[in-house]
């Protein structure tokens, strides 16, 4: 059985998906950075509060 298909040419894929992917990647990195900074800030706040609390037990977890 022979195929009778003709007139098909290879076409370059759209670059919009790459652009969308890069935008999403950039947004994800920004979101992760903000989340990490908020986490570090909350840890610093907890440590500062524990250190300034004169009644805190040094052996007790934060």
C-alpha positions in Angstrom: 0.0 0.0 0.0 1.6 3.3 -1.1 0.9 6.7 0.5 -0.4 9.3 -1.9 0.3 12.3 0.4 2.1 15.2 -1.2 2.4 19.0 -0.6 3.4 18.7 3.0 6.2 21.0 4.2 7.9 21.2 7.5 7.1 24.4 9.4 8.9 26.1 12.2 7.1 26.0 15.5 5.8 29.2 17.0 8.1 31.0 19.4 5.2 32.3 21.5 5.3 29.2 23.7 9.0 29.9 24.5 8.1 33.5 25.3 5.3 32.3 27.6 7.5 29.8 29.2 10.2 32.4 29.9 7.7 34.7 31.4 6.3 32.0 33.6 9.8 31.0 34.7 10.7 34.5 35.6 7.5 35.0 37.5 8.1 31.7 39.4 11.6 32.7 40.3 10.4 36.1 41.6 7.7 34.3 43.6 10.2 31.8 45.1 12.6 34.7 46.0 9.9 36.6 47.7 8.7 33.5 49.6 12.3 32.8 50.7 12.9 36.3 51.9 9.6 36.3 53.9 10.6 33.0 55.5 14.1 34.3 56.5 12.5 37.5 57.8 10.1 35.5 60.0 12.9 33.3 61.3 14.9 36.4 62.1 11.9 37.9 63.9 11.4 34.7 66.0 15.1 34.6 66.9 15.1 38.3 67.8 12.0 37.9 70.0 13.5 34.9 71.7 16.8 36.6 72.4 15.1 39.8 73.8 12.7 37.8 76.0 14.4 37.7 79.4 12.1 34.8 80.6 13.0 32.5 77.7 14.7 29.2 78.5 17.8 28.8 76.3 17.2 25.0 76.1 13.6 25.5 74.9 13.0 25.5 71.1 11.7 28.7 69.6 
